Amino acid sequence: MEGSLMDRSTLTERYLAEVTARGAKAAELIGRQPEIELLTTNYNGFLSRPLFLGHEERTRLAADLELFRSALLSLPDRLFGGDLAAFGEAVGVTGVRLETMLRSRGASVTRMARTDLCVDETGFKLLEANMSSALGGMDNAVMARALLEHPLLADFAERHGLGCLDTMGELVATMYAETGLDAESRPVVAMTDWPSSYQERWAPILAEFCAHLRDLGVDAHPCHLGEFEYRDGRVWLGGRAVDIVLRIFINEDLLESAEAPALMGRVLDAAERGEVHLFAPLEAELYASKAALAMLSDERNRGLFGADELAALDRLLPWTRMVRPGAVTLEDGTTADLLDHALANRQELALKPTVSHGGQGIVLGWDESVTAERWREQVAAALDGPYVLQRRIRPVTELFPDEDGTLRPWLIVWGVFTMADGFAGVLARGTAVESGVGVVNVANGAFSGSALFELPPA
């Protein structure tokens, strides 16, 4: 093995030097990914190389994310005396959505998460934390294996001791651990979406996903909530009694119609009666609110956390505050009126809804389309509402070979999975810098990929 304990930058530089020397182009490097149905049903296109991560970097990142998680999950106790409803209202979840989340509580909050981060000159910076069983990108190892079929990358990975984790395998292990069931009992797993989204888009994707789960030994079946029958003390899908509902539907689906709470309520009732296991409880989605990030970032709450937690939060979290009138503490310890600060520093701030996904509702102050007048209107409208202001992250760019082999700069978001056994793989998403896209996600045309990381030294 050449070298040991390298970092992201060194591994990337070495690999790109070999790509350039070989004259390799994007089409050959991505290999057969465009032919793999599990991938083509869900992604716009594929990054021409994996991201790289050194062993020490991965160990530090995993430790920081664990400390971040412990601090995040402690917020109801530390700030609200253990009142989860009060925490839910504070992060912007109310009404039937909050009532449903409080009904769907597990013995513990799921360990299944995908934290989305960028890398700036100081290291990883957190954009948002997603805690749910409805996470995109769990097939990233399929992408990595397809990339590794190219002899150039395969040889490089072998010489540098690089590998990946099967995130879908980690999902299965986490699901069994949290439901108390095991593989030997062959539980029936219903991968369950909301009726409208299932019928409009997700049916073929979940069918492919379940086929892959069956390859892993899971008796998995795609469906939507409206297909269940409730009788004889069980939940039935066709002629099968379901043991685990692998939840793809989300709390936001409750807003679709007046009938939606009753539809979701039936499976929650069955879970409460012990007739089926729900993975993962809806409660977990409360912690994905960006308002929770503001609580962790707020100077007034620093005394609630231990030294290790604070160090991790300082490394990961950009300055984040709820949009409220009055004074706020800035990174340098000085104070400023929040509205005045926001208007004077538009180029360095993003306005984000506290409860949203897929980049919906985000206003980037530095975007060319956002004038000073529009920014003022948006911030003023957000005052006292479910919004945060977050300091701009200036990510370093990553170089990727393009169609003629030229190295082009891309903006990258790292979706780092953590599950029952800790670090569980990476979903990479990227857009070319020249595209001018501000929010990097699949909805905005981002390409997708995976990461290879340095295995621990022998």
C-alpha positions in Angstrom: 0.0 0.0 0.0 1.4 3.4 -1.0 1.4 5.9 1.9 -0.9 5.9 4.9 -3.2 8.2 6.8 -3.5 10.7 4.0 -6.1 13.4 3.8 -8.9 14.3 1.3 -6.8 16.8 -0.6 -3.7 14.6 -1.0 -5.8 11.6 -2.2 -7.7 13.8 -4.7 -4.5 15.4 -6.0 -2.8 12.0 -6.5 -5.8 10.5 -8.2 -6.4 13.4 -10.6 -2.7 13.3 -11.6 -3.2 9.7 -12.7 -6.4 10.5 -14.5 -4.7 13.4 -16.3 -1.7 11.3 -17.2 -4.0 8.5 -18.6 -6.2 11.0 -20.4 -9.3 9.5 -18.9 -12.7 11.1 -19.7 -15.9 11.3 -17.7 -17.9 8.9 -19.9 -15.5 6.0 -19.3 -14.8 6.8 -15.6 -18.5 6.7 -14.6 -18.7 3.3 -16.2 -22.0 1.5 -16.3 -23.9 3.7 -13.8 -26.2 5.0 -16.5 -27.3 1.4 -17.2 -28.1 0.5 -13.5 -31.8 0.8 -13.1 -31.7 1.4 -9.4 -29.6 4.5 -10.1 -31.1 5.9 -13.3 -34.6 6.0 -11.9 -33.5 8.5 -9.2 -30.5 10.6 -10.4 -29.8 13.2 -13.0 -26.3 12.1 -13.8 -23.1 10.8 -12.1 -20.0 12.5 -10.9 -16.9 11.3 -12.8 -14.9 10.3 -9.7 -15.6 9.6 -6.1 -14.8 11.9 -3.2 -12.0 10.8 -1.0 -11.6 10.9 2.8 -8.5 10.1 4.9 -8.7 7.8 7.9 -8.0 10.5 10.5 -10.5 12.9 8.8 -13.2 10.2 8.8 -12.6 9.4 12.4 -12.7 13.1 13.4 -15.8 13.7 11.4 -17.6 10.7 12.8 -16.7 11.7 16.3 -17.9 15.3 15.7 -21.2 14.1 14.2 -21.8 11.9 17.3 -21.2 14.8 19.6 -23.4 17.0 17.4 -26.1 14.3 17.6 -25.9 14.1 21.4 -26.2 17.8 21.8 -29.1 18.0 19.3 -31.1 15.2 21.0 -30.6 16.8 24.4 -32.3 20.1 23.4 -35.8 19.1 24.7 -34.3 18.3 28.1 -31.8 21.1 28.3 -34.0 23.9 27.1 -37.6 22.7 27.6 -37.5 20.6 30.8 -38.2 17.4 28.8 -41.3 18.8 27.1 -41.1 17.5 23.5 -44.2 19.4 22.5 -42.7 22.7 23.6 -39.6 21.8 21.7 -41.7 21.0 18.6 -43.5 24.3 18.7 -40.2 26.1 19.2 -38.7 24.5 16.0 -41.8 25.4 14.0 -43.9 22.3 14.0 -47.5 22.8 15.2 -51.1 21.5 14.8 -51.7 18.0 13.4 -48.1 17.6 12.4 -46.9 18.0 15.9 -49.7 15.9 17.4 -48.8 13.1 15.0 -45.1 13.3 15.8 -45.8 13.1 19.5 -47.9 9.9 18.9 -45.1 8.3 16.8 -42.3 8.2 19.5 -39.9 5.3 19.8 -38.0 4.1 22.9 -35.2 6.2 21.5 -34.7 8.5 18.6 -33.4 6.6 15.5 -29.7 6.6 14.9 -30.4 6.7 11.2 -29.3 10.1 9.8 -27.8 11.9 6.8 -26.0 15.1 7.7 -25.4 17.4 4.7 -22.1 19.3 4.8 -19.8 21.4 2.7 -16.0 21.7 3.1 -14.5 25.2 3.4 -10.9 26.2 4.2 -11.4 25.2 7.8 -13.1 21.8 7.3 -16.6 20.4 7.3 -19.5 22.8 7.8 -23.0 21.6 8.5 -25.9 22.7 6.2 -28.7 20.5 7.7 -29.3 17.3 9.6 -31.8 14.8 8.3 -33.0 12.1 10.8 -35.5 9.7 9.2 -35.8 6.4 7.4 -36.8 8.4 4.3 -33.3 9.4 3.3 -32.2 9.6 -0.3 -28.8 8.3 -1.4 -28.6 5.0 0.5 -27.6 3.4 -2.8 -24.3 5.3 -3.0 -22.2 2.1 -2.6 -23.8 0.9 -5.9 -22.3 4.0 -7.5 -18.9 3.4 -5.8 -18.7 -0.2 -7.0 -19.5 0.8 -10.5 -16.7 3.4 -10.4 -14.3 0.8 -9.1 -14.9 -1.4 -12.1 -12.6 1.0 -14.0 -9.0 -0.3 -13.7 -7.5 3.1 -13.0 -9.6 3.7 -9.9 -9.5 0.1 -8.8 -5.7 0.1 -8.9 -5.5 3.5 -7.1 -7.9 2.3 -4.4 -5.9 -0.9 -3.8 -2.6 0.9 -3.6 -4.0 3.5 -1.2 -6.1 1.2 0.9 -9.5 2.8 0.0 -12.9 1.3 0.3 -16.6 2.1 1.0 -19.4 1.0 3.2 -22.7 -0.5 1.9 -25.1 2.1 3.3 -28.1 -0.1 2.4 -26.6 -2.9 4.5 -26.1 -0.5 7.3 -29.8 0.5 6.9 -30.8 -3.1 7.3 -28.7 -3.6 10.4 -30.1 -0.4 12.0 -33.7 -1.4 11.2 -33.3 -4.7 12.8 -31.5 -3.2 15.8 -34.2 -0.6 16.4 -37.2 -2.9 15.9 -35.7 -5.7 17.9 -36.2 -8.2 15.1 -33.4 -10.1 13.4 -32.6 -11.4 9.9 -33.0 -15.1 10.9 -36.7 -14.6 11.5 -37.2 -13.2 8.0 -39.6 -10.4 8.9 -41.8 -9.0 6.2 -40.8 -5.4 5.4 -43.1 -3.1 3.7 -41.2 -0.1 2.2 -44.1 2.3 2.4 -44.6 5.7 0.7 -47.5 8.2 0.6 -50.1 7.3 -2.0 -49.8 10.3 -4.3 -46.0 10.5 -4.3 -45.8 6.7 -4.8 -48.1 6.7 -7.8 -46.6 9.8 -9.3 -42.9 9.0 -9.0 -41.6 6.6 -6.4 -43.2 3.3 -7.3 -40.4 2.2 -9.8 -37.7 3.6 -7.6 -38.9 1.7 -4.5 -39.4 -1.5 -6.6 -35.7 -1.3 -7.5 -34.7 -0.5 -4.0 -36.7 -3.5 -2.6 -35.1 -5.8 -5.2 -31.7 -4.7 -3.9 -32.8 -5.3 -0.3 -34.0 -8.8 -1.3 -30.4 -9.4 -2.5 -29.3 -8.5 1.0 -31.7 -11.2 2.4 -34.6 -8.8 3.3 -38.2 -9.9 2.5 -39.0 -6.4 1.2 -42.0 -5.1 -0.7 -42.8 -1.6 -2.1 -46.2 -0.1 -1.4 -48.1 3.0 -0.3 -50.1 3.5 2.9 -53.4 3.1 1.2 -52.7 -0.5 0.3 -52.7 -1.7 3.9 -55.5 -3.7 5.5 -55.9 -3.9 9.2 -57.5 -7.1 10.6 -56.9 -10.0 12.9 -54.5 -7.9 15.0 -52.0 -7.4 12.1 -51.2 -5.1 9.3 -51.6 -6.8 5.9 -50.1 -6.1 2.5 -51.9 -8.4 0.1 -51.7 -11.8 1.6 -48.7 -11.0 3.8 -48.7 -10.0 7.4 -46.3 -7.0 7.7 -43.7 -7.0 10.5 -41.9 -3.8 9.7 -43.2 -0.6 8.0 -40.0 0.9 6.5 -41.3 4.5 6.4 -40.8 6.6 3.3 -43.8 8.8 3.9 -43.0 11.9 5.9 -44.8 14.2 8.3 -45.3 16.8 5.7 -47.7 14.5 3.9 -50.3 15.2 6.6 -50.9 18.6 4.9 -52.0 17.1 1.6 -55.7 16.7 2.4 -58.3 16.6 5.3 -58.2 12.8 5.0 -54.4 12.5 5.4 -54.2 12.4 9.2 -56.7 9.5 9.4 -54.7 7.6 6.8 -51.5 8.0 8.6 -53.2 7.5 11.9 -54.2 4.0 11.1 -50.7 2.7 10.8 -49.7 4.7 13.9 -52.5 3.1 15.9 -51.4 -0.3 14.7 -47.8 0.4 15.8 -49.1 1.6 19.2 -51.0 -1.6 19.7 -47.8 -3.6 18.8 -49.3 -5.0 15.6 -46.4 -3.8 13.5 -43.0 -2.1 13.9 -42.6 1.4 12.5 -39.2 2.3 11.3 -38.3 5.1 11.9 -40.7 7.0 14.3 -41.9 10.4 12.9 -40.6 12.0 16.1 -37.1 12.0 14.6 -38.1 14.6 12.0 -38.4 17.2 14.8 -34.6 17.3 15.1 -34.2 18.1 11.4 -35.5 21.6 11.9 -33.0 24.4 11.3 -34.4 26.1 14.4 -32.6 23.3 16.4 -29.4 24.4 14.7 -30.1 27.9 15.8 -30.5 26.7 19.4 -27.1 24.9 19.2 -25.5 27.9 17.7 -26.9 30.5 20.0 -24.3 32.0 22.4 -26.9 32.1 25.2 -27.0 28.3 25.3 -23.3 27.5 25.4 -23.3 26.9 29.1 -25.6 23.9 28.6 -23.0 21.9 26.7 -19.7 20.1 27.7 -16.3 21.1 26.3 -16.2 18.3 23.8 -19.7 19.1 22.5 -18.8 22.8 22.2 -15.6 22.0 20.3 -17.5 19.8 17.8 -20.3 22.4 17.4 -17.7 25.2 16.8 -16.1 23.1 14.1 -19.3 22.1 12.4 -21.9 24.8 12.8 -22.0 28.1 10.9 -23.5 31.0 12.8 -27.3 30.4 12.8 -30.0 32.5 14.4 -33.8 32.6 14.5 -35.2 35.6 12.7 -36.3 37.6 15.7 -36.1 41.3 16.4 -33.5 42.4 18.9 -29.8 42.0 19.6 -27.8 38.9 18.6 -24.2 37.9 19.4 -21.9 37.6 16.4 -19.0 35.2 16.0 -16.5 37.8 17.3 -18.5 38.2 20.6 -19.9 41.6 19.7 -23.6 42.3 19.5 -25.8 43.8 16.8 -29.4 44.3 16.0 -30.4 41.2 14.0 -32.4 43.1 11.3 -29.7 45.8 10.9 -27.0 43.1 10.7 -29.0 41.1 8.1 -29.6 44.1 5.9 -26.0 45.3 6.1 -24.5 41.8 5.4 -26.8 40.4 2.7 -23.8 38.9 0.8 -22.8 36.7 3.8 -26.2 35.4 4.8 -28.8 32.8 3.8 -32.5 32.9 4.8 -33.9 29.5 5.4 -37.3 28.1 6.5 -36.9 26.0 9.7 -38.9 23.1 8.5 -38.4 22.2 4.8 -36.4 19.9 2.6 -34.8 19.8 -0.8 -33.7 23.4 -0.5 -37.3 24.7 -0.7 -37.8 28.3 0.3 -34.1 29.2 0.8 -33.1 32.7 -0.2 -29.4 33.3 -0.7 -28.4 36.8 0.0 -25.5 36.6 -2.4 -27.5 35.3 -5.4 -27.4 37.7 -8.3 -31.2 37.5 -8.6 -31.6 38.7 -5.0 -31.6 42.5 -4.9 -31.2 44.5 -1.7 -34.9 45.4 -1.9 -36.0 41.8 -2.3 -33.7 40.7 0.6 -35.1 43.4 2.8 -38.7 42.3 2.0 -37.9 38.6 2.6 -36.2 39.2 5.9 -38.9 41.6 7.1 -41.6 39.0 6.2 -39.6 36.3 8.1 -39.4 38.2 11.4 -41.0 36.2 14.2 -41.7 33.4 11.7 -40.3 29.9 11.3 -37.0 31.1 9.6 -33.3 31.3 10.4 -30.5 33.4 9.1 -27.3 31.4 8.6 -23.8 32.5 7.8 -22.7 31.8 4.2 -20.3 28.9 3.8 -17.7 29.4 1.1 -17.0 25.9 0.0 -13.7 24.9 -1.6 -14.3 23.6 -5.1 -13.5 20.0 -6.2 -12.1 19.2 -9.6 -13.7 16.5 -11.8 -12.8 15.2 -15.3 -15.3 16.3 -17.9 -16.3 14.9 -21.3 -12.9 15.7 -22.9 -10.8 14.9 -19.8 -10.4 18.5 -18.7 -10.6 19.1 -15.0 -13.5 21.4 -14.1 -14.4 22.9 -10.7 -17.6 21.7 -9.0 -19.4 22.6 -5.8 -20.0 19.6 -3.7 -22.3 18.7 -0.8 -21.3 15.7 1.3 -24.3 13.7 2.6 -22.7 11.7 5.4 -24.7 8.8 6.7 -24.6 7.7 10.3 -26.4 4.6 11.7 -26.4 2.1 14.5 -22.7 1.4 14.0 -21.6 5.0 13.4 -20.3 6.2 10.1 -22.3 4.6 7.2 -21.1 6.0 3.9 -21.4 9.2 1.8 -23.8 10.5 -0.8 -22.0 13.1 -2.9 -24.0 15.7 -4.9 -22.4 18.3 -7.1 -23.0 21.0 -9.7 -20.4 22.6 -12.0 -19.4 26.0 -10.8 -20.1 27.5 -14.2 -23.8 26.5 -13.8 -24.3 29.2 -11.3 -26.6 27.1 -9.2 -26.7 28.2 -5.6 -28.4 25.3 -3.8 -26.8 22.0 -4.6 -29.4 19.3 -4.8 -30.9 16.8 -7.2 -34.0 19.0 -7.7 -31.6 21.7 -9.1 -29.9 19.3 -11.4 -27.1 18.1 -9.3 -25.1 15.0 -10.3 -24.6 12.3 -7.7 -21.9 10.0 -6.5 -20.1 8.4 -3.6 -16.9 8.5 -1.6 -14.0 6.2 -1.0 -12.3 6.4 2.4 -9.0 5.3 3.7 -9.3 2.1 5.7 -7.7 1.9 9.2 -4.1 1.0 9.2 -3.4 -2.7 9.9 
